[in-house]
């Protein structure tokens, strides 16, 4: 999904995300004037400073945790089907961990 806004991390700031951490802090982003126009919560593509794709996340330029990773695939479509799959997986995991519903 190449039409998403691009978040590029500062050099050396991709290690945690590449290792699976779900958050990107605001001080790790190479902020550009274009990013100031991205709506809060909008999905964005995330890349390392080298240009290596790291995935797709939700962006909030006003938060300390500026990006919350949603998928490690840079081509992931963040749509209704994506949310349904993720919620179904979460419910299935809950059912395996707990005997009674919440």
N, CA and C atoms as a LAMMPS dump frame, in Angstrom:
ITEM: TIMESTEP
0
ITEM: NUMBER OF ATOMS
306
ITEM: BOX BOUNDS ff ff ff
-5.0000000000000000e+02 5.0000000000000000e+02
-5.0000000000000000e+02 5.0000000000000000e+02
-5.0000000000000000e+02 5.0000000000000000e+02
ITEM: ATOMS id mol type element x y z
1 1 1 N 0.86 -1.175 0
2 1 2 C 0 0 0
3 1 3 C 0.901 1.232 0
4 2 1 N 1.36 1.644 -1.139
5 2 2 C 2.359 2.7 -1.243
6 2 3 C 1.773 4.099 -1.161
7 3 1 N 0.466 4.24 -1.11
8 3 2 C -0.118 5.58 -1.047
9 3 3 C -0.201 6.12 0.382
10 4 1 N 0.259 5.367 1.355
11 4 2 C 0.26 5.835 2.744
12 4 3 C 1.389 6.838 2.961
13 5 1 N 1.188 7.792 3.879
14 5 2 C 2.288 8.693 4.235
15 5 3 C 3.473 7.887 4.77
16 6 1 N 4.667 8.407 4.573
17 6 2 C 5.891 7.71 4.964
18 6 3 C 6.477 8.311 6.234
19 7 1 N 6.78 7.437 7.195
20 7 2 C 7.534 7.801 8.392
21 7 3 C 8.913 7.181 8.218
22 8 1 N 9.926 8.008 8.237
23 8 2 C 11.296 7.494 8.171
24 8 3 C 11.947 7.747 9.528
25 9 1 N 12.562 6.687 10.057
26 9 2 C 13.212 6.806 11.358
27 9 3 C 14.587 7.441 11.216
28 10 1 N 15.05 8.034 12.289
29 10 2 C 16.393 8.588 12.307
30 10 3 C 17.403 7.442 12.282
31 11 1 N 18.608 7.702 11.798
32 11 2 C 19.626 6.64 11.74
33 11 3 C 19.832 5.969 13.097
34 12 1 N 19.883 4.647 13.084
35 12 2 C 20.113 3.868 14.292
36 12 3 C 18.903 3.681 15.184
37 13 1 N 17.752 4.192 14.786
38 13 2 C 16.555 4.122 15.63
39 13 3 C 15.596 3.008 15.23
40 14 1 N 16.015 2.107 14.368
41 14 2 C 15.122 1.051 13.884
42 14 3 C 15.3 -0.279 14.607
43 15 1 N 16.287 -0.39 15.471
44 15 2 C 16.612 -1.685 16.076
45 15 3 C 15.46 -2.261 16.902
46 16 1 N 14.843 -1.444 17.747
47 16 2 C 13.746 -1.951 18.59
48 16 3 C 12.571 -2.414 17.75
49 17 1 N 12.185 -1.602 16.774
50 17 2 C 11.038 -1.955 15.929
51 17 3 C 11.36 -3.199 15.106
52 18 1 N 12.569 -3.269 14.571
53 18 2 C 12.964 -4.438 13.781
54 18 3 C 12.961 -5.707 14.633
55 19 1 N 13.184 -5.559 15.942
56 19 2 C 13.169 -6.702 16.857
57 19 3 C 11.762 -7.059 17.321
58 20 1 N 10.752 -6.273 16.913
59 20 2 C 9.38 -6.612 17.244
60 20 3 C 8.674 -5.671 18.199
61 21 1 N 9.355 -4.645 18.69
62 21 2 C 8.699 -3.705 19.605
63 21 3 C 7.598 -2.955 18.862
64 22 1 N 6.424 -2.774 19.482
65 22 2 C 5.286 -2.181 18.761
66 22 3 C 5.224 -0.654 18.758
67 23 1 N 6.135 0.022 19.456
68 23 2 C 6.051 1.477 19.569
69 23 3 C 7.237 2.168 18.919
70 24 1 N 6.959 3.357 18.366
71 24 2 C 8.014 4.252 17.896
72 24 3 C 7.787 5.588 18.595
73 25 1 N 8.807 6.067 19.28
74 25 2 C 8.695 7.317 20.013
75 25 3 C 8.939 8.511 19.097
76 26 1 N 8.373 9.634 19.468
77 26 2 C 8.432 10.828 18.621
78 26 3 C 9.861 11.276 18.336
79 27 1 N 10.781 11.081 19.28
80 27 2 C 12.163 11.518 19.064
81 27 3 C 12.95 10.58 18.149
82 28 1 N 12.346 9.491 17.71
83 28 2 C 13.003 8.548 16.804
84 28 3 C 12.658 8.809 15.336
85 29 1 N 11.743 9.734 15.107
86 29 2 C 11.238 9.995 13.759
87 29 3 C 11.954 11.187 13.147
88 30 1 N 12.299 11.061 11.872
89 30 2 C 12.822 12.199 11.111
90 30 3 C 11.603 13.004 10.658
91 31 1 N 11.211 13.978 11.472
92 31 2 C 9.977 14.74 11.224
93 31 3 C 10.143 15.635 9.996
94 32 1 N 9.14 15.611 9.147
95 32 2 C 9.13 16.437 7.934
96 32 3 C 7.885 17.322 7.956
97 33 1 N 7.877 18.39 7.178
98 33 2 C 6.675 19.24 7.118
99 33 3 C 5.437 18.459 6.671
100 34 1 N 5.613 17.467 5.801
101 34 2 C 4.471 16.667 5.325
102 34 3 C 3.808 15.895 6.461
103 35 1 N 4.606 15.435 7.419
104 35 2 C 4.039 14.662 8.529
105 35 3 C 3.146 15.512 9.421
106 36 1 N 3.371 16.797 9.439
107 36 2 C 2.528 17.684 10.251
108 36 3 C 1.109 17.775 9.695
109 37 1 N 0.921 17.345 8.462
110 37 2 C -0.395 17.378 7.812
111 37 3 C -1.133 16.04 7.9
112 38 1 N -0.47 14.996 8.381
113 38 2 C -1.093 13.668 8.463
114 38 3 C -2.139 13.687 9.575
115 39 1 N -3.372 13.262 9.286
116 39 2 C -4.416 13.24 10.326
117 39 3 C -4.037 12.325 11.493
118 40 1 N -4.443 12.703 12.683
119 40 2 C -4.153 11.895 13.865
120 40 3 C -4.769 10.51 13.725
121 41 1 N -3.983 9.493 14.016
122 41 2 C -4.448 8.118 13.941
123 41 3 C -4.363 7.495 12.563
124 42 1 N -3.942 8.249 11.575
125 42 2 C -3.88 7.736 10.204
126 42 3 C -2.817 6.649 10.08
127 43 1 N -3.07 5.645 9.237
128 43 2 C -2.031 4.643 8.987
129 43 3 C -0.892 5.25 8.176
130 44 1 N 0.33 4.82 8.501
131 44 2 C 1.533 5.297 7.823
132 44 3 C 2.458 4.115 7.546
133 45 1 N 3.252 4.236 6.484
134 45 2 C 4.329 3.276 6.223
135 45 3 C 5.517 3.685 7.077
136 46 1 N 6.228 2.707 7.608
137 46 2 C 7.391 2.984 8.443
138 46 3 C 8.624 2.387 7.779
139 47 1 N 9.67 3.212 7.668
140 47 2 C 10.939 2.772 7.089
141 47 3 C 12.088 3.169 8
142 48 1 N 13.151 2.359 7.944
143 48 2 C 14.405 2.717 8.6
144 48 3 C 15.054 3.848 7.81
145 49 1 N 16.059 4.478 8.38
146 49 2 C 16.777 5.549 7.681
147 49 3 C 17.381 5.037 6.379
148 50 1 N 17.695 3.752 6.33
149 50 2 C 18.28 3.139 5.134
150 50 3 C 17.268 2.935 4.017
151 51 1 N 15.987 3.083 4.33
152 51 2 C 14.929 2.842 3.356
153 51 3 C 14.301 1.464 3.482
154 52 1 N 14.811 0.638 4.404
155 52 2 C 14.246 -0.698 4.621
156 52 3 C 12.853 -0.573 5.228
157 53 1 N 11.879 -1.246 4.613
158 53 2 C 10.496 -1.208 5.098
159 53 3 C 10.382 -1.966 6.416
160 54 1 N 9.68 -1.361 7.384
161 54 2 C 9.486 -1.973 8.697
162 54 3 C 8.034 -2.333 8.975
163 55 1 N 7.101 -1.795 8.19
164 55 2 C 5.698 -2.132 8.385
165 55 3 C 4.786 -0.929 8.292
166 56 1 N 3.603 -1.094 8.893
167 56 2 C 2.563 -0.071 8.878
168 56 3 C 2.128 0.177 10.32
169 57 1 N 1.892 1.444 10.646
170 57 2 C 1.452 1.787 11.991
171 57 3 C 0.466 2.933 11.984
172 58 1 N -0.111 3.194 13.135
173 58 2 C -0.986 4.345 13.32
174 58 3 C -0.177 5.496 13.896
175 59 1 N -0.352 6.698 13.357
176 59 2 C 0.5 7.848 13.686
177 59 3 C -0.259 8.917 14.461
178 60 1 N 0.379 9.417 15.521
179 60 2 C -0.131 10.569 16.274
180 60 3 C 1.056 11.477 16.575
181 61 1 N 1.178 12.557 15.84
182 61 2 C 2.337 13.454 15.976
183 61 3 C 2.365 14.184 17.32
184 62 1 N 1.262 14.196 18.06
185 62 2 C 1.21 14.901 19.34
186 62 3 C 1.551 14.006 20.534
187 63 1 N 1.732 12.721 20.307
188 63 2 C 1.961 11.785 21.408
189 63 3 C 3.439 11.41 21.524
190 64 1 N 3.865 11.071 22.727
191 64 2 C 5.222 10.574 22.923
192 64 3 C 5.415 9.276 22.139
193 65 1 N 4.422 8.393 22.212
194 65 2 C 4.432 7.194 21.372
195 65 3 C 3.767 7.615 20.069
196 66 1 N 4.576 8.01 19.106
197 66 2 C 4.059 8.631 17.886
198 66 3 C 3.514 7.622 16.885
199 67 1 N 4.054 6.402 16.898
200 67 2 C 3.565 5.358 15.988
201 67 3 C 3.366 4.086 16.789
202 68 1 N 2.234 3.468 16.58
203 68 2 C 1.951 2.146 17.149
204 68 3 C 1.848 1.194 15.968
205 69 1 N 2.785 0.259 15.914
206 69 2 C 2.851 -0.647 14.772
207 69 3 C 1.601 -1.533 14.725
208 70 1 N 1.045 -1.657 13.538
209 70 2 C -0.145 -2.477 13.325
210 70 3 C 0.182 -3.764 12.593
211 71 1 N 1.157 -3.716 11.685
212 71 2 C 1.524 -4.889 10.893
213 71 3 C 2.962 -4.731 10.427
214 72 1 N 3.691 -5.826 10.358
215 72 2 C 5.095 -5.787 9.935
216 72 3 C 5.253 -5.811 8.422
217 73 1 N 4.181 -6.021 7.712
218 73 2 C 4.228 -5.993 6.249
219 73 3 C 4.003 -4.566 5.764
220 74 1 N 4.898 -4.047 4.917
221 74 2 C 4.693 -2.686 4.411
222 74 3 C 3.517 -2.579 3.451
223 75 1 N 3.011 -3.715 2.991
224 75 2 C 1.886 -3.734 2.051
225 75 3 C 0.555 -4.036 2.723
226 76 1 N 0.533 -4.112 4.046
227 76 2 C -0.704 -4.448 4.761
228 76 3 C -1.771 -3.385 4.524
229 77 1 N -2.966 -3.847 4.233
230 77 2 C -4.114 -2.945 4.081
231 77 3 C -4.804 -2.845 5.44
232 78 1 N -4.832 -1.653 6.003
233 78 2 C -5.481 -1.44 7.294
234 78 3 C -6.921 -1.028 6.999
235 79 1 N -7.798 -2.031 7.008
236 79 2 C -9.195 -1.813 6.644
237 79 3 C -10.086 -2.644 7.564
238 80 1 N -11.36 -2.704 7.249
239 80 2 C -12.309 -3.447 8.08
240 80 3 C -11.928 -4.916 8.191
241 81 1 N -11.52 -5.52 7.091
242 81 2 C -11.132 -6.933 7.115
243 81 3 C -9.922 -7.153 8.029
244 82 1 N -8.968 -6.24 7.997
245 82 2 C -7.794 -6.322 8.87
246 82 3 C -8.232 -6.315 10.335
247 83 1 N -9.096 -5.366 10.685
248 83 2 C -9.554 -5.26 12.072
249 83 3 C -10.349 -6.488 12.498
250 84 1 N -11.175 -7.008 11.621
251 84 2 C -11.939 -8.223 11.956
252 84 3 C -11.011 -9.403 12.21
253 85 1 N -9.982 -9.562 11.372
254 85 2 C -9.023 -10.659 11.567
255 85 3 C -8.298 -10.517 12.901
256 86 1 N -7.874 -9.304 13.215
257 86 2 C -7.136 -9.089 14.459
258 86 3 C -8.024 -9.322 15.681
259 87 1 N -9.277 -8.858 15.623
260 87 2 C -10.199 -9.076 16.739
261 87 3 C -10.541 -10.552 16.897
262 88 1 N -10.726 -11.255 15.79
263 88 2 C -11.007 -12.693 15.852
264 88 3 C -9.826 -13.447 16.463
265 89 1 N -8.614 -13.074 16.092
266 89 2 C -7.425 -13.717 16.652
267 89 3 C -7.312 -13.436 18.149
268 90 1 N -7.613 -12.21 18.566
269 90 2 C -7.563 -11.857 19.985
270 90 3 C -8.609 -12.639 20.781
271 91 1 N -9.805 -12.779 20.227
272 91 2 C -10.859 -13.539 20.898
273 91 3 C -10.482 -15.015 21.002
274 92 1 N -9.905 -15.567 19.943
275 92 2 C -9.481 -16.967 19.974
276 92 3 C -8.401 -17.178 21.036
277 93 1 N -7.474 -16.256 21.145
278 93 2 C -6.431 -16.36 22.167
279 93 3 C -7.043 -16.267 23.56
280 94 1 N -7.958 -15.351 23.75
281 94 2 C -8.63 -15.212 25.046
282 94 3 C -9.338 -16.513 25.414
283 95 1 N -10.02 -17.126 24.447
284 95 2 C -10.74 -18.376 24.707
285 95 3 C -9.802 -19.502 25.128
286 96 1 N -8.565 -19.5 24.619
287 96 2 C -7.619 -20.549 25.011
288 96 3 C -7 -20.281 26.38
289 97 1 N -6.983 -19.033 26.806
290 97 2 C -6.331 -18.682 28.067
291 97 3 C -7.261 -18.679 29.276
292 98 1 N -8.553 -18.469 29.048
293 98 2 C -9.487 -18.313 30.166
294 98 3 C -10.691 -19.236 30.002
295 99 1 N -11.147 -19.805 31.141
296 99 2 C -12.295 -20.711 31.121
297 99 3 C -13.616 -19.973 30.992
298 100 1 N -13.706 -18.789 31.603
299 100 2 C -14.957 -18.04 31.608
300 100 3 C -14.808 -16.769 30.786
301 101 1 N -15.883 -16.341 30.125
302 101 2 C -15.803 -15.067 29.396
303 101 3 C -15.751 -13.896 30.371
304 102 1 N -15.242 -12.799 29.912
305 102 2 C -15.15 -11.599 30.752
306 102 3 C -16.449 -10.856 30.736
